[in-house]
Amino acid sequence: MSASNDSAELIEDISKSFNYDRKTKNAPGQFWYEHYPAYLSMYALLAIHRNECVIKLASGGDRLLDLGCGFGDLLYLMRDQYKSLHGVDPSDAMVKQSEANLRGRELDNDICIKRGLAENLDFDDQFFDTVLMLDVYEHVRPEFRVDVLKEVRRVMKPGAELLLATPSRAILHIWNFIDNFLLIPQKLWRREKIRLFSIEERPFTEVFCSKRELFDEVREAGFKIEAFERVGFYPAAENPGFLEPFLRRTYHRLPWLHVIGRRLFGILAKISMLNQKLLIRCVPDPDTAAVSAKSNASERKAA
């Protein structure tokens, strides 16, 4: 089987795993931060907060690439910082919705949304000023992550920036323990398996890494880390089994308690050690790039 056939099958597998078709049908014409129901509005606020942190880190330039662009949120929000907006997503449904969302708002920017994978980017070398990889890294199999980052570096201009956000495995373990603990009575009643400490890892989703692993892999791929922060207070992130029904009930029956919950979320989001996502800004390391160029030249001569 050819490499192109392998990539096509992988794209289909990822699309099915995420059930993208259903997600786009449930939120036609909406960006991700707009699709939350009213009782989960606090999660929308947290998504907006993450976006704001990313926008502040971005330097601007000619071309922006969003890997795993989804509904096109960041491309739209960063439209004034870049002349040309590019997105890549493995889902045909997401590509269509992202492009429709952007073109439907009559942007002046050049827009190009493609279906594909971060492992094999259909762009020239040194093409982009900024690359976004937000909530994508955990969907790449660990053994391929360094190669993916090297492919990302290939399409970046010298001095360009990569903004990458991914959940912290340690913080997720804490929040999942709390969520699973609160669900014990419910699971006992239903005679379901009780799971406290483990995080259920599935292909293409929720294959998490630690801060150290992320930093080591980024540096191995030839990047220098220039900024780091924790963003996104998302308690009970895996289901959320306990919290979502609670928020639904309070929104309809105890609106005052729901308002207090929204404010509490805002306060806790400022305590960075509780935030589950690792956000880094990194640039290609020129010393590493020089070593790689020499190595490639030596290999060509030997061949």
C-alpha positions as CSV (number, residue, x, y, z in Angstrom):
1,M,0.0,0.0,0.0
2,S,1.3,3.4,-0.9
3,A,2.1,6.2,1.6
4,S,-0.7,8.3,0.1
5,N,-3.2,5.5,0.7
6,D,-2.0,5.1,4.2
7,S,-2.5,8.8,4.8
8,A,-6.0,8.7,3.3
9,E,-7.0,5.8,5.6
10,L,-5.5,7.5,8.6
11,I,-7.5,10.7,7.8
12,E,-10.7,8.7,7.7
13,D,-9.9,6.9,10.9
14,I,-9.3,10.2,12.7
15,S,-12.5,11.7,11.3
16,K,-14.6,8.8,12.5
17,S,-12.9,8.7,15.9
18,F,-13.9,12.3,16.5
19,N,-17.4,12.1,14.9
20,Y,-16.8,15.4,13.1
21,D,-19.8,15.0,10.9
22,R,-22.2,15.1,13.9
23,K,-20.3,18.1,15.5
24,T,-20.6,20.2,12.4
25,K,-24.2,19.4,11.9
26,N,-24.9,20.4,15.5
27,A,-23.2,23.8,15.1
28,P,-23.8,25.0,11.5
29,G,-22.2,28.4,10.9
30,Q,-20.8,28.6,14.4
31,F,-17.2,28.8,15.8
32,W,-16.3,26.4,18.6
33,Y,-16.6,28.9,21.4
34,E,-20.1,29.7,20.1
35,H,-21.5,26.2,20.0
36,Y,-21.8,25.6,23.8
37,P,-25.3,25.4,25.2
38,A,-26.3,28.2,27.6
39,Y,-25.8,26.0,30.7
40,L,-22.1,25.4,29.7
41,S,-21.4,29.0,28.9
42,M,-18.6,29.0,31.5
43,Y,-16.7,26.5,29.2
44,A,-17.2,28.9,26.4
45,L,-15.6,31.7,28.5
46,L,-12.6,29.4,29.2
47,A,-12.2,28.6,25.4
48,I,-12.2,32.4,24.8
49,H,-9.6,32.9,27.5
50,R,-7.3,30.3,25.9
51,N,-7.8,32.0,22.5
52,E,-6.9,35.4,24.0
53,C,-3.7,34.0,25.5
54,V,-2.7,32.6,22.1
55,I,-3.4,35.9,20.3
56,K,-1.3,37.8,22.8
57,L,1.7,35.5,22.1
58,A,1.4,35.8,18.3
59,S,3.7,38.3,16.6
60,G,1.7,38.7,13.3
61,G,3.1,38.6,9.7
62,D,2.1,37.5,6.2
63,R,0.9,33.9,6.6
64,L,-0.8,32.0,9.4
65,L,-1.3,28.2,9.5
66,D,-3.7,26.6,12.0
67,L,-3.1,22.8,12.2
68,G,-6.4,21.1,13.3
69,C,-8.2,24.3,12.5
70,G,-11.6,22.9,13.4
71,F,-14.4,25.5,12.9
72,G,-11.8,28.2,12.0
73,D,-12.0,30.1,15.3
74,L,-8.4,31.2,15.6
75,L,-8.1,32.0,11.9
76,Y,-11.0,34.4,12.2
77,L,-9.9,35.9,15.5
78,M,-6.3,36.5,14.2
79,R,-7.4,37.8,10.8
80,D,-6.1,41.4,11.5
81,Q,-2.6,40.1,12.3
82,Y,-2.0,38.2,9.0
83,K,-2.7,38.8,5.3
84,S,-3.2,35.1,4.5
85,L,-5.1,32.5,6.5
86,H,-4.4,28.8,6.1
87,G,-5.9,25.8,7.8
88,V,-5.4,22.0,7.8
89,D,-7.8,19.5,9.3
90,P,-8.3,15.7,8.8
91,S,-12.1,16.1,8.6
92,D,-13.7,17.0,5.3
93,A,-16.8,18.2,7.3
94,M,-14.5,20.5,9.4
95,V,-12.7,21.9,6.4
96,K,-16.0,22.8,4.7
97,Q,-17.4,24.4,7.9
98,S,-14.2,26.3,8.6
99,E,-14.1,27.7,5.1
100,A,-17.8,28.6,5.1
101,N,-17.4,30.3,8.5
102,L,-14.5,32.4,7.2
103,R,-15.9,33.2,3.7
104,G,-19.4,33.8,5.2
105,R,-17.9,36.7,7.2
106,E,-16.5,38.3,4.0
107,L,-12.9,38.6,5.1
108,D,-10.4,40.5,3.0
109,N,-7.7,37.9,3.7
110,D,-6.6,35.2,1.4
111,I,-8.1,32.0,2.7
112,C,-6.9,28.4,2.0
113,I,-8.3,25.5,4.1
114,K,-7.0,22.0,3.2
115,R,-7.8,18.4,4.3
116,G,-4.7,16.7,5.5
117,L,-2.4,15.7,8.3
118,A,0.4,17.5,10.2
119,E,2.7,14.6,9.3
120,N,2.7,15.6,5.6
121,L,2.0,19.2,5.0
122,D,1.3,20.3,1.4
123,F,3.2,23.6,1.6
124,D,6.6,24.9,0.5
125,D,9.6,25.2,2.8
126,Q,9.8,28.3,4.9
127,F,6.3,29.5,4.0
128,F,4.7,30.6,7.3
129,D,5.3,33.3,9.9
130,T,3.2,31.6,12.6
131,V,1.9,28.0,13.0
132,L,-0.8,27.1,15.5
133,M,-1.0,23.6,17.0
134,L,-3.7,23.9,19.6
135,D,-5.3,20.8,21.2
136,V,-3.7,18.8,18.4
137,Y,-0.5,17.4,19.8
138,E,-2.3,14.9,22.1
139,H,-3.9,13.4,18.9
140,V,-0.5,12.5,17.4
141,R,0.9,9.1,18.3
142,P,3.8,9.7,20.7
143,E,6.4,7.8,18.4
144,F,5.6,10.3,15.6
145,R,5.5,13.5,17.5
146,V,9.1,14.6,16.9
147,D,8.8,13.9,13.2
148,V,5.6,15.9,13.1
149,L,7.3,18.8,14.8
150,K,10.2,18.6,12.3
151,E,7.6,18.7,9.4
152,V,6.1,21.8,11.0
153,R,9.5,23.4,11.3
154,R,10.1,22.7,7.6
155,V,7.3,25.0,6.6
156,M,8.2,27.8,9.0
157,K,10.3,30.8,8.0
158,P,13.5,31.5,9.9
159,G,12.4,33.3,13.0
160,A,8.8,32.2,12.7
161,E,6.9,31.0,15.7
162,L,5.0,27.8,16.7
163,L,2.3,28.2,19.3
164,L,1.4,24.8,20.8
165,A,-1.2,24.0,23.4
166,T,-1.9,20.5,24.8
167,P,-3.4,19.1,28.1
168,S,-1.0,18.3,30.9
169,R,-1.3,14.6,31.9
170,A,-0.6,15.4,35.6
171,I,-3.4,18.0,35.9
172,L,-5.8,15.8,34.0
173,H,-5.1,12.9,36.4
174,I,-6.1,15.2,39.3
175,W,-9.3,16.4,37.7
176,N,-10.3,13.0,36.5
177,F,-9.8,11.6,40.0
178,I,-12.2,14.2,41.4
179,D,-14.7,13.5,38.7
180,N,-14.5,9.7,39.1
181,F,-14.7,9.9,42.9
182,L,-17.9,12.0,42.7
183,L,-19.4,9.4,40.3
184,I,-18.9,6.4,42.6
185,P,-22.5,6.3,44.0
186,Q,-23.9,6.6,40.5
187,K,-21.6,3.8,39.2
188,L,-22.4,1.5,42.1
189,W,-26.1,2.0,41.4
190,R,-25.6,1.1,37.8
191,R,-23.1,-1.7,38.6
192,E,-20.5,-0.1,36.4
193,K,-16.8,-0.4,36.6
194,I,-15.2,2.1,39.1
195,R,-12.1,3.8,37.8
196,L,-10.4,6.4,39.9
197,F,-6.8,7.1,38.9
198,S,-6.5,6.1,35.3
199,I,-7.2,8.3,32.2
200,E,-8.8,6.4,29.4
201,E,-6.5,6.8,26.4
202,R,-7.9,6.1,23.0
203,P,-6.4,6.2,19.5
204,F,-6.1,9.8,18.2
205,T,-7.6,11.2,21.4
206,E,-6.4,11.8,24.9
207,V,-2.8,10.4,24.5
208,F,-1.4,13.0,26.9
209,C,2.1,14.1,27.7
210,S,3.9,15.7,30.7
211,K,5.5,19.1,30.6
212,R,8.9,17.5,30.6
213,E,8.1,15.2,27.7
214,L,6.6,18.1,25.7
215,F,9.7,20.3,26.2
216,D,12.1,17.5,25.4
217,E,10.3,16.6,22.1
218,V,10.0,20.2,21.0
219,R,13.8,20.7,21.6
220,E,14.6,17.4,19.9
221,A,12.7,18.6,16.8
222,G,14.9,21.7,16.6
223,F,13.0,24.4,18.5
224,K,13.8,26.9,21.2
225,I,11.1,27.6,23.8
226,E,10.6,31.3,24.4
227,A,7.5,31.4,26.5
228,F,5.4,29.0,28.6
229,E,2.2,29.3,30.6
230,R,-0.8,27.2,31.8
231,V,-4.2,28.0,30.4
232,G,-7.7,26.5,30.4
233,F,-9.3,25.6,33.7
234,Y,-11.4,22.6,32.6
235,P,-12.3,20.5,35.6
236,A,-13.7,17.0,34.9
237,A,-12.3,17.2,31.4
238,E,-12.7,13.6,30.3
239,N,-16.5,13.3,30.5
240,P,-17.3,15.6,32.3
241,G,-19.5,13.0,34.1
242,F,-20.4,14.7,37.4
243,L,-20.1,18.4,36.5
244,E,-22.1,18.7,33.3
245,P,-25.4,17.3,34.8
246,F,-24.9,19.5,37.8
247,L,-24.5,22.6,35.7
248,R,-27.6,21.7,33.7
249,R,-29.7,21.4,36.8
250,T,-28.5,24.6,38.5
251,Y,-29.0,26.6,35.3
252,H,-32.6,25.7,35.2
253,R,-33.5,25.3,38.9
254,L,-31.0,27.5,40.8
255,P,-29.8,30.2,38.5
256,W,-28.2,32.1,41.3
257,L,-25.9,29.1,42.0
258,H,-25.1,28.9,38.4
259,V,-24.0,32.6,38.4
260,I,-21.7,31.8,41.4
261,G,-20.3,28.9,39.5
262,R,-19.4,31.1,36.5
263,R,-17.6,33.5,38.8
264,L,-15.8,30.7,40.6
265,F,-14.6,29.3,37.2
266,G,-13.2,32.8,36.4
267,I,-11.3,33.0,39.7
268,L,-9.9,29.5,39.4
269,A,-8.8,30.1,35.9
270,K,-6.3,32.7,37.2
271,I,-4.6,30.1,39.4
272,S,-2.4,28.8,36.7
273,M,-1.3,25.6,38.6
274,L,-4.9,24.3,38.2
275,N,-5.1,24.9,34.5
276,Q,-4.9,21.8,32.4
277,K,-3.3,23.0,29.2
278,L,0.4,23.7,28.5
279,L,0.8,26.6,26.1
280,I,4.3,27.3,24.7
281,R,5.7,29.7,22.1
282,C,8.8,28.4,20.3
283,V,11.0,29.3,17.3
284,P,13.3,27.2,15.1
285,D,16.7,27.0,16.7
286,P,19.1,28.3,14.1
287,D,22.0,26.2,15.5
288,T,19.9,23.0,15.2
289,A,18.8,24.0,11.7
290,A,22.5,24.5,10.6
291,V,23.4,21.1,12.0
292,S,20.5,19.5,10.1
293,A,21.5,21.2,6.9
294,K,25.1,20.0,7.2
295,S,23.8,16.5,7.9
296,N,21.5,16.5,4.9
297,A,24.3,17.7,2.7
298,S,26.6,15.0,3.9
299,E,24.0,12.3,3.2
300,R,23.4,13.6,-0.3
301,K,27.2,13.5,-1.0
302,A,27.4,10.0,0.3
303,A,24.5,8.9,-1.8
